[in-house]
Amino acid sequence: MIVGLLARIKGYAAAAIGALLFLAFAYFRARQDGKNAAEAAQAKKQAEAIKRKKASDDQIDSMSPSARRDELNKWLRDR
């Protein structure tokens, strides 16, 4: 009777440990997935910023010096 009870308790303990290991694995996997998603979103934002800056630089490079001066004068304060 005691031996059967101990075997049953060992079985429940093994199942509980297995469940805890599964939950820990799932938690860390979800955490890593979230981290990867955040890094991907940040990389996407950086790529978009680089693309916008390149477009702006290309637009400025295509302007004549007088057009650049006129554009910059719009941003300067009057004295």
Secondary structure as UniProt FT lines:
FT   HELIX           2..61
FT   HELIX           65..75
//
